[in-house]
Amino acid sequence: MLAAGDNLVQCFSALRAHKLRASLTMLGLTMGVATLITVMTIVQGANVYVEQKIANLGTNVFQIARTPFAVTDFNIIIKALKFKKIELEDMRAVAEGCPACKEVGATASGSVHARYGNKEVADVNFYGQTPSMADIDTRTVEFGRYFTAVEAEHRADVCLIGDTLVQQLFLGMDPIGKSFRVGNDELLVIGVIEKIGSVLGQDQDNFIMVPLPVFLRMQGAHTSLTINVKTNTGDFEKAQDQADLVLRARRHLSGKMEDDFFIGTKESYMALWRSISSAFFGVFILVSSISVVIGGIVIMNVMLVSVNLRRREIGVRRAVGATKRDILRQFMVESVMQCIAGGAMGISLGFLVALALRTYTPFPAAVQTWVAVMGVFLSSGVGLFFGIYPAVRASQLDPIVALRYD
């Protein structure tokens, strides 16, 4: 029986003697593992991306609206559109009746056309906000300032804009202090919001932000508002309960009557994303698993060809004293070594894909250590499983028949 070291040397020698065959054997598994690593990278990066970009409310902020924030059942949305609108009086009631609420604000949204000189931008997101949103909103004012409570109270025609409008309307000039038309109104730019970029292909910087009274004057008072609440650390659940009680009392909901409004948190968005991504994740894993299985089948076929072409070598080894177990071990180790090498190359390729995504896109892709370790174990397992049959075939060869093979 050969020692482990001698067995490894024998395997290395056999692989070096058949470089092309060994390379083809490793290629299938390399692509399979690389596909799996890339899928895991995309899914994990997407989770981080969604958490950073979409669910950016913060752990101590929740919202209240007439319609649900994250739901896949359209019937729930149709039903919610029949609920009573949320108005400024509701926001004020929450602010007064919720001791655990640190800051309370309200927002509304619509769509408008913006024009400056001979330049025009269509389908601009139009947001109305209360001054208190300056402390609740996660967006940052990069240039200029936020509007004040006095400006909101007197319906001053002031606004903040996103980077897209800066580039399309005020390229090459300072937008602060410039006026432009929105519908039939003239708005004065007093601030520019820091660039956010695109989220899942949607431009997040194509917006105008005005005081809420100005928004209601321009868009109509029939708009239902969204209440935004910021709480102190540790009061998050208490604040939600208090706000819920205030609104239920205002809407005369008693006993077991269901809420006719919805409370949304960061977890609401993440729960919806997890339910969506889990389905995609399952499909991606299935596809990448098929790639790995195909790689294993390639390994088994090439190993069977190798056994057939190396019959004389196997016969000589049996003639000089090698046992069936020695032959079995040799071909099993060869299979595992090729799979580990192919898996390592697949992991490296996955790292390169993650690096390219992180370098050339805003996608926060990264291969975690446990994914790389899983790739190594997976490739080893594939080598063991698909190498068993060729190794058994090699060990069962009759040495006399094998020596006659030319």
Residue pairs with C-beta under 8 A, 6 or more apart in sequence:
1 323
1 325
1 326
2 10
2 322
2 326
2 329
2 330
7 326
7 329
7 330
7 333
8 333
10 330
11 330
11 333
11 334
11 337
12 337
14 310
14 330
14 334
15 22
15 334
15 337
15 338
18 306
21 302
21 305
21 306
22 338
24 298
24 302
25 298
25 299
25 302
25 303
25 338
25 342
26 338
26 339
26 341
26 342
26 345
27 298
27 342
28 294
28 295
28 296
28 297
28 298
28 299
28 342
29 292
29 295
29 296
29 298
29 299
29 338
29 339
29 342
29 343
29 346
29 379
29 382
29 383
30 295
30 342
30 343
30 345
30 346
30 349
31 291
31 295
31 346
32 288
32 291
32 292
32 293
32 294
32 295
32 296
32 346
32 382
33 292
33 295
33 342
33 343
33 345
33 346
33 347
33 350
33 375
33 378
33 379
34 345
34 346
34 347
34 349
34 350
34 353
35 287
35 288
35 291
35 292
35 346
36 285
36 288
36 289
36 291
36 292
36 346
36 350
36 375
36 378
37 346
37 347
37 349
37 350
37 351
37 353
37 367
37 371
37 372
37 375
38 288
38 349
38 350
38 353
38 354
39 281
39 284
39 285
39 287
39 288
40 350
40 367
40 371
41 350
41 353
41 354
41 357
41 365
41 366
41 367
41 371
42 284
42 357
42 365
43 277
43 280
43 281
43 284
44 365
44 366
44 368
44 371
45 354
45 357
45 363
45 364
45 365
45 366
46 277
46 363
47 273
47 274
47 277
48 364
49 199
49 362
49 363
49 364
50 269
50 270
50 273
50 277
51 266
51 270
52 364
53 196
53 197
53 199
53 204
54 199
54 200
54 269
54 273
55 266
55 267
55 269
55 270
55 273
56 138
56 266
57 63
57 138
57 264
57 265
57 266
57 269
58 138
58 230
58 266
59 236
59 266
60 102
60 230
60 231
60 232
60 233
60 236
61 136
61 228
61 229
61 230
61 231
61 265
61 266
62 228
62 229
62 231
62 236
62 239
62 240
62 243
62 263
62 264
62 265
63 69
63 226
63 227
63 228
63 229
63 263
63 264
63 265
64 86
64 94
64 226
64 227
64 229
64 243
64 247
64 261
64 262
64 263
64 264
65 86
65 224
65 225
65 226
65 227
65 261
65 262
65 264
66 80
66 81
66 83
66 84
66 85
66 86
66 224
66 260
66 261
66 262
67 77
67 80
67 81
67 83
67 224
67 262
68 76
68 77
68 80
68 262
68 264
69 262
69 264
69 268
69 269
70 264
70 268
70 269
70 271
70 272
71 77
71 272
72 272
72 275
72 276
80 260
80 262
83 260
83 261
84 251
84 260
85 222
85 223
85 224
85 225
86 106
86 224
86 225
86 226
86 227
86 261
87 224
87 225
88 106
88 212
88 225
89 250
90 225
90 227
90 247
90 250
91 104
91 105
91 106
91 130
91 225
91 227
93 246
93 247
93 250
94 101
94 104
94 227
94 229
94 243
94 246
94 247
95 101
95 104
97 242
97 245
97 246
98 104
98 229
98 239
98 242
98 243
98 246
99 242
100 231
100 232
100 235
100 238
100 239
100 242
101 229
101 230
101 231
101 239
101 242
101 243
102 230
102 231
102 232
102 235
103 132
103 135
103 136
103 229
103 230
104 132
104 227
104 228
104 229
104 230
105 129
105 130
105 131
105 132
105 133
105 135
105 136
105 137
105 227
105 228
105 229
106 129
106 130
106 133
106 212
106 225
106 226
106 227
106 228
107 127
107 128
107 129
107 130
107 133
107 212
107 225
107 226
107 228
108 127
108 128
108 212
108 215
108 216
108 219
108 223
108 224
108 225
108 226
109 125
109 126
109 127
109 128
110 125
110 126
110 215
110 219
110 223
111 123
111 124
111 125
111 126
112 124
112 126
112 182
112 183
112 208
112 218
113 120
113 121
113 122
113 123
113 124
113 182
113 183
114 120
114 121
114 124
114 165
114 169
114 180
114 181
114 182
114 208
115 121
115 180
115 181
115 182
116 169
116 170
116 178
116 180
116 181
119 168
119 169
121 164
121 165
121 168
121 169
121 206
123 206
124 165
124 182
124 206
124 207
124 208
125 206
125 207
125 208
126 182
126 207
126 208
126 210
126 215
126 218
126 219
127 207
127 208
127 209
127 210
127 215
128 209
128 210
128 211
128 212
128 213
128 214
128 215
128 216
128 219
128 223
129 137
129 209
129 210
129 211
129 212
129 215
130 152
130 211
130 212
131 146
131 147
131 148
131 149
131 151
131 152
131 211
133 228
134 141
134 146
135 230
136 228
136 229
136 230
137 228
139 193
139 194
139 196
140 193
140 194
141 160
141 191
141 192
141 193
141 194
142 192
142 193
142 194
142 195
143 175
143 176
143 191
143 192
144 160
144 176
144 189
144 190
144 191
144 192
145 190
145 191
146 160
146 191
147 156
147 158
147 159
147 160
147 190
147 191
147 210
147 211
150 156
151 158
151 211
152 211
152 212
152 213
152 214
153 213
155 211
155 213
155 214
155 217
156 211
156 214
157 185
157 186
157 187
157 188
157 210
157 214
158 187
158 188
158 189
158 190
158 210
158 211
158 214
159 182
159 187
159 188
159 189
159 190
159 191
159 208
159 209
159 210
160 189
160 190
160 191
160 192
160 193
160 208
160 209
161 175
161 189
161 191
161 192
161 193
161 207
161 208
161 209
162 192
162 193
162 195
162 196
162 204
162 205
162 206
162 207
162 208
163 192
163 193
163 194
163 195
163 196
163 205
164 203
164 205
164 206
164 207
165 175
165 205
165 206
165 207
165 208
166 175
166 192
169 175
169 180
170 178
170 189
175 189
175 192
176 189
176 190
176 191
176 192
177 188
177 189
177 190
178 188
178 189
179 186
179 187
179 188
179 189
180 186
180 187
180 189
181 187
182 208
182 218
183 218
185 218
187 208
187 210
193 205
193 207
193 209
195 205
196 204
196 205
197 204
197 205
197 362
198 204
198 362
210 218
212 225
215 223
216 223
227 243
229 239
229 243
231 238
231 239
240 263
240 265
243 263
244 259
244 263
247 259
247 261
248 254
248 259
251 260
251 261
253 259
253 260
292 378
292 382
295 342
295 382
296 382
296 385
296 386
297 386
299 335
299 338
299 339
299 382
299 383
299 386
299 387
300 386
300 387
300 389
300 390
303 331
303 334
303 335
303 386
303 387
303 390
303 391
304 389
304 390
304 393
306 390
307 314
307 331
307 390
307 393
307 394
307 397
310 394
311 397
311 401
311 402
311 405
312 402
312 403
312 405
312 406
314 327
314 394
314 397
314 399
314 402
315 397
315 399
315 400
315 401
315 402
315 403
315 404
315 405
316 403
317 326
317 327
318 327
318 397
318 399
318 402
319 399
319 403
324 395
324 396
325 395
327 391
327 394
327 395
327 397
328 391
328 392
328 394
328 395
329 391
330 391
330 394
331 387
331 390
331 391
331 394
331 395
332 384
332 387
332 388
332 391
334 387
335 383
335 384
335 386
335 387
335 390
335 391
336 380
336 383
336 384
336 387
337 383
338 383
339 379
339 380
339 382
339 383
339 387
340 376
340 379
340 380
340 383
342 379
343 375
343 376
343 378
343 379
343 380
344 376
344 379
346 375
346 379
347 367
347 372
347 375
347 376
350 367
350 371
350 372
350 375
351 367
351 372
353 365
354 365
354 366
354 367
355 365
357 363
357 365
358 364
358 365
358 366
